[in-house]
Amino acid sequence: MSQPIKIGVVGVGKIVRDQHLPALAKDQNYRLIAAASRHGKVDSIPNFPDIESMLDAVPELEAVSLCMPPQFRYDAARTALEAKKHVFLEKPPGATVSEVEDLKALAVKNGVSLFASWHSRYAPAVEAARAFLSSARISSAAINWKEDVRRWHPNQEWIWAPGGFGVFDPGINALSIVTHILPALFITSAVLDFPANRDAPVAAHVAFRTSNGLPVTMELDWLQTGPQSWDILADTDKGAMVLSGGGSKLAIDGRVVHDEPEAEYPMLYKRFAEIVRAGASDVDLAPLQHVADAFMLGKRNVVAAFFD
C-alpha cells in the first residue's frame, strides 16, 4: 500500500468528534498529524488556532479536511488549495454554488484533489435503491426528512444565520441521495417557513419535476420530536419503494431487502484516498444547486419564533 496521506482537520466540533476522528483512526490510508480550530482540540497531535498557522508550522501536510460551518469554508479551502493541499469539504461544500465552482477551478490549476463529501450518498442501502429504480418505471416520488433541531444542533447559532441553510442542512442530505437515485429533476415551487426571529427556515415544502415529467415532493421539518423521519418513497411498476433511516434500509412493498449498519464516513475517507491517489476530484454540485433554487423560488412564510 502507498504511504499514508498526512492529513489535518480544521474545525474541531461535534461532527469531527462523532465521525471524522473515528473514521480516520481506523483508516490506514491516513495519518492525522495536525488540527486547527478556534475552540476545539485533538489530543496527541499539534493544534493551531487557524489553518494558516497550521500550514506554516506543518508543511508536510498533504491534505486537509474542512469541517467548519459553510459560511467560513471558502477562504480556508482557497488557502489550502493554493498551498497545493488536497481538500475534503464537509457537507454542504460551501455557502454558495459560485464559490465552490471557483474552488473546482483552483484545484485544477494547482494539480490537487477536491472532494465534496455527500455522506448520505454512502449510506448502505442507497446503491440498492438506485439499482431498483433504474430497473423500474417510476410514477411518483416523495421525500420526508423530519428531525429535531434541538437534538442534532443544540445551541448552534451559525445554522440559523444567513448562509447557515436552516432546515436545508439536513435536507441537503436527502437531496444528495435523490440526485443520485432519481432522474434529473428541478424545483417548480417552494414555501419556506422562517421563524419570526431567525434568518433561516425551520421547515420547507418543495415541489420538483424530473426531466421526464415525474412529480417529486419534499417535506422538511426541524421540529419533529420522538422518532425521526429520513425517508424517500417511490411508487413504481415493481412495487412501492421506501428508503428509510437516511438511506440505511430499503423495503419494497413492505419487505426489507437491504439493511446494514451505517458506515458513511469510513466510506467517504476511502473515496477521498482514491481520488487523491488518482489525481482526480469529485465535486457534484447538484444538491447545493437545488438548495439555492429553493431559496430563489421559495415563498417566505413567517411562523412562530424559535428558541432553543
C-alpha positions as CSV (number, residue, x, y, z in Angstrom):
1,M,0.0,0.0,0.0
2,S,1.1,3.6,-0.6
3,Q,2.4,5.6,2.3
4,P,-0.4,7.1,4.5
5,I,-1.7,10.5,3.5
6,K,-0.7,13.1,6.0
7,I,-3.9,14.9,6.9
8,G,-5.1,17.7,9.2
9,V,-8.6,18.6,10.3
10,V,-9.9,22.1,10.5
11,G,-12.9,23.0,12.7
12,V,-13.0,20.6,15.7
13,G,-16.7,20.4,16.6
14,K,-19.3,17.8,17.1
15,I,-19.2,16.2,13.6
16,V,-15.4,15.9,13.8
17,R,-15.5,14.1,17.2
18,D,-18.5,12.0,16.3
19,Q,-17.5,11.0,12.7
20,H,-14.2,12.3,11.3
21,L,-11.8,11.3,14.1
22,P,-13.2,7.7,14.5
23,A,-13.1,7.2,10.7
24,L,-9.5,8.5,10.3
25,A,-8.3,6.4,13.3
26,K,-9.4,3.2,11.6
27,D,-8.2,4.0,8.1
28,Q,-4.7,3.0,7.2
29,N,-4.8,5.4,4.2
30,Y,-4.2,8.3,6.6
31,R,-2.1,9.7,9.3
32,L,-3.7,12.6,11.2
33,I,-0.8,14.9,12.2
34,A,-2.4,18.3,13.0
35,A,-5.6,20.1,13.8
36,A,-6.8,23.7,13.6
37,S,-9.8,25.2,15.4
38,R,-10.8,28.3,17.3
39,H,-12.1,26.3,20.2
40,G,-11.7,22.5,20.0
41,K,-8.5,20.5,20.2
42,V,-7.5,16.9,19.2
43,D,-5.4,15.0,21.7
44,S,-1.8,13.8,20.9
45,I,-1.2,16.0,17.8
46,P,-0.2,19.7,17.4
47,N,-3.2,22.1,17.5
48,F,-3.4,25.5,16.0
49,P,-5.9,28.4,16.1
50,D,-6.3,28.6,12.3
51,I,-5.5,26.9,9.0
52,E,-2.8,29.4,8.1
53,S,-0.7,28.8,11.2
54,M,-1.2,25.0,10.8
55,L,0.1,25.0,7.2
56,D,3.0,27.2,8.2
57,A,4.0,25.0,11.1
58,V,3.3,21.6,9.4
59,P,4.4,21.9,5.8
60,E,4.5,18.2,5.3
61,L,0.7,18.1,5.4
62,E,-0.7,16.7,2.2
63,A,-4.4,17.1,2.7
64,V,-6.9,18.9,4.9
65,S,-10.4,18.1,6.0
66,L,-12.5,21.2,6.4
67,C,-15.3,20.9,8.9
68,M,-16.1,24.5,9.9
69,P,-19.6,26.0,9.1
70,P,-20.1,26.5,5.4
71,Q,-20.1,30.3,5.7
72,F,-16.4,30.2,6.6
73,R,-15.2,27.3,4.4
74,Y,-14.3,29.1,1.2
75,D,-11.4,31.1,2.5
76,A,-9.9,28.0,4.3
77,A,-10.3,25.9,1.2
78,R,-8.7,28.5,-1.0
79,T,-5.8,28.8,1.4
80,A,-5.3,25.0,1.3
81,L,-5.6,24.7,-2.4
82,E,-3.1,27.5,-3.1
83,A,-0.7,25.7,-0.8
84,K,-1.2,22.6,-3.0
85,K,-3.0,20.5,-0.4
86,H,-5.8,18.1,-1.3
87,V,-9.1,19.3,0.3
88,F,-12.0,17.3,1.8
89,L,-15.1,19.5,2.2
90,E,-17.7,18.5,4.8
91,K,-21.2,19.0,3.5
92,P,-22.5,21.3,2.3
93,P,-19.3,22.1,0.3
94,G,-19.9,25.9,0.6
95,A,-22.3,28.6,1.3
96,T,-22.9,29.3,-2.4
97,V,-22.7,27.5,-5.7
98,S,-20.3,30.0,-7.3
99,E,-17.7,29.8,-4.6
100,V,-17.5,26.0,-5.0
101,E,-17.2,26.4,-8.7
102,D,-14.2,28.7,-8.1
103,L,-12.7,26.1,-5.8
104,K,-13.1,23.4,-8.5
105,A,-11.1,25.6,-10.9
106,L,-8.5,26.3,-8.3
107,A,-8.0,22.6,-7.6
108,V,-7.3,22.0,-11.3
109,K,-4.9,24.9,-11.5
110,N,-2.9,23.7,-8.6
111,G,-3.0,20.0,-9.5
112,V,-4.7,18.8,-6.3
113,S,-7.9,16.9,-5.5
114,L,-11.1,18.5,-4.2
115,F,-13.9,16.3,-2.7
116,A,-17.5,17.4,-1.9
117,S,-18.4,14.8,0.7
118,W,-22.1,14.0,0.4
119,H,-22.1,11.5,3.3
120,S,-25.7,10.3,2.8
121,R,-24.9,9.0,-0.6
122,Y,-22.7,6.5,1.1
123,A,-25.5,5.1,3.3
124,P,-25.6,1.3,2.9
125,A,-28.9,0.9,1.0
126,V,-28.5,3.8,-1.4
127,E,-26.9,1.8,-4.2
128,A,-29.5,-0.9,-3.9
129,A,-32.3,1.7,-4.2
130,R,-30.6,3.2,-7.2
131,A,-30.4,-0.3,-8.9
132,F,-34.0,-1.0,-8.1
133,L,-35.3,2.4,-9.5
134,S,-33.1,2.1,-12.6
135,S,-35.0,-1.2,-13.5
136,A,-38.5,0.1,-12.7
137,R,-40.9,2.6,-14.1
138,I,-41.5,5.4,-11.5
139,S,-44.8,7.1,-11.3
140,S,-44.2,9.5,-8.3
141,A,-41.7,10.0,-5.5
142,A,-41.6,11.9,-2.2
143,I,-39.0,13.0,0.4
144,N,-39.9,13.2,4.0
145,W,-37.0,14.4,6.1
146,K,-38.1,15.4,9.6
147,E,-36.0,15.7,12.7
148,D,-35.5,17.6,16.0
149,V,-33.1,20.5,15.6
150,R,-32.7,20.7,19.4
151,R,-31.4,17.2,19.4
152,W,-29.0,17.4,16.5
153,H,-27.9,21.1,16.6
154,P,-28.2,22.3,20.2
155,N,-27.3,25.9,20.6
156,Q,-25.7,26.2,17.2
157,E,-26.4,29.7,16.2
158,W,-24.5,29.6,12.9
159,I,-27.0,27.3,11.4
160,W,-29.8,29.9,11.8
161,A,-27.6,32.7,10.3
162,P,-27.7,33.7,6.6
163,G,-25.8,31.0,4.7
164,G,-26.4,28.5,7.5
165,F,-29.0,26.7,5.5
166,G,-31.5,26.1,8.3
167,V,-33.6,23.0,7.7
168,F,-31.8,22.5,4.4
169,D,-28.7,21.5,6.4
170,P,-30.3,18.1,7.0
171,G,-32.4,18.4,3.8
172,I,-29.4,18.6,1.6
173,N,-28.6,15.0,2.8
174,A,-31.9,13.9,1.2
175,L,-31.1,15.8,-1.9
176,S,-27.7,14.2,-2.2
177,I,-29.4,10.8,-2.3
178,V,-32.3,11.8,-4.6
179,T,-29.9,13.3,-7.2
180,H,-28.1,10.0,-7.2
181,I,-31.0,7.6,-7.5
182,L,-33.7,9.5,-9.5
183,P,-33.6,11.1,-13.0
184,A,-32.5,14.7,-13.2
185,L,-35.0,17.0,-11.5
186,F,-35.7,20.7,-10.9
187,I,-37.8,22.7,-8.5
188,T,-41.1,24.1,-9.7
189,S,-42.3,25.8,-6.4
190,A,-41.4,26.1,-2.7
191,V,-42.7,27.5,0.5
192,L,-40.1,28.2,3.2
193,D,-41.2,28.6,6.9
194,F,-39.0,31.2,8.6
195,P,-39.3,31.6,12.4
196,A,-40.0,35.3,13.2
197,N,-36.7,35.6,15.0
198,R,-34.4,33.7,12.6
199,D,-32.8,34.2,9.2
200,A,-33.0,30.6,8.0
201,P,-36.1,28.3,7.6
202,V,-37.3,25.7,10.1
203,A,-39.4,23.9,7.5
204,A,-39.8,23.7,3.8
205,H,-42.4,22.3,1.3
206,V,-40.9,21.8,-2.1
207,A,-42.3,20.5,-5.4
208,F,-40.0,19.1,-8.1
209,R,-40.5,17.7,-11.6
210,T,-38.0,15.4,-13.3
211,S,-36.8,15.9,-16.8
212,N,-39.4,13.3,-18.0
213,G,-42.3,14.8,-16.0
214,L,-42.2,12.7,-12.8
215,P,-43.6,14.6,-9.8
216,V,-41.5,14.7,-6.7
217,T,-42.4,16.4,-3.4
218,M,-40.2,17.2,-0.4
219,E,-41.3,17.9,3.1
220,L,-38.6,19.2,5.5
221,D,-39.3,19.8,9.2
222,W,-36.9,20.6,12.0
223,L,-39.4,20.4,14.9
224,Q,-40.3,16.7,14.8
225,T,-39.8,15.1,18.3
226,G,-39.8,11.4,19.1
227,P,-38.9,9.1,16.2
228,Q,-37.0,10.9,13.4
229,S,-38.0,10.5,9.7
230,W,-35.4,10.3,7.0
231,D,-37.4,8.6,4.2
232,I,-37.5,8.6,0.4
233,L,-40.5,6.9,-1.2
234,A,-41.3,6.0,-4.8
235,D,-44.3,4.3,-6.4
236,T,-43.2,2.1,-9.3
237,D,-44.5,-0.7,-11.6
238,K,-42.4,-3.1,-9.5
239,G,-43.8,-2.1,-6.1
240,A,-43.7,0.7,-3.6
241,M,-40.1,1.6,-2.5
242,V,-39.2,3.0,0.9
243,L,-35.6,4.0,1.5
244,S,-35.6,4.8,5.2
245,G,-33.2,5.6,8.1
246,G,-31.4,8.2,6.0
247,G,-30.6,5.6,3.4
248,S,-29.8,2.6,5.7
249,K,-32.8,0.4,5.0
250,L,-34.6,-0.5,1.7
251,A,-38.0,-2.0,1.6
252,I,-40.2,-3.0,-1.4
253,D,-43.9,-3.4,-0.8
254,G,-43.1,-3.6,2.9
255,R,-40.5,-6.3,2.6
256,V,-37.0,-5.3,3.8
257,V,-34.5,-6.2,1.0
258,H,-31.4,-4.3,2.3
259,D,-30.5,-3.4,5.9
260,E,-26.9,-2.8,7.0
261,P,-25.1,-0.8,9.7
262,E,-24.2,2.8,8.8
263,A,-20.6,3.3,7.7
264,E,-20.8,6.6,5.8
265,Y,-17.7,8.4,7.0
266,P,-15.3,5.5,6.6
267,M,-16.6,5.2,3.0
268,L,-16.1,9.0,2.5
269,Y,-12.5,8.8,3.5
270,K,-12.0,5.7,1.4
271,R,-13.3,7.7,-1.6
272,F,-11.1,10.7,-0.8
273,A,-8.0,8.5,-0.7
274,E,-9.0,7.0,-4.1
275,I,-9.3,10.4,-5.8
276,V,-6.1,11.8,-4.2
277,R,-4.1,8.8,-5.5
278,A,-5.8,9.0,-8.9
279,G,-5.1,12.8,-9.2
280,A,-8.8,13.5,-9.6
281,S,-11.6,15.5,-8.0
282,D,-15.2,14.6,-7.1
283,V,-17.4,17.7,-6.7
284,D,-21.0,17.2,-7.6
285,L,-22.9,20.5,-7.0
286,A,-26.5,19.2,-7.8
287,P,-27.6,19.0,-4.1
288,L,-26.3,22.5,-3.4
289,Q,-27.9,23.9,-6.6
290,H,-31.3,22.6,-5.5
291,V,-31.0,24.4,-2.2
292,A,-30.0,27.6,-4.0
293,D,-33.0,27.2,-6.3
294,A,-35.4,26.6,-3.3
295,F,-34.3,29.9,-1.8
296,M,-34.6,31.6,-5.2
297,L,-38.1,30.3,-5.9
298,G,-39.4,29.9,-2.4
299,K,-42.2,31.9,-0.9
300,R,-41.2,33.2,2.6
301,N,-43.8,32.2,5.2
302,V,-43.2,33.7,8.7
303,V,-44.0,31.3,11.6
304,A,-43.7,31.3,15.4
305,A,-40.3,32.4,16.8
306,F,-37.9,29.6,17.6
307,F,-36.0,29.3,20.9
308,D,-33.5,26.6,21.9
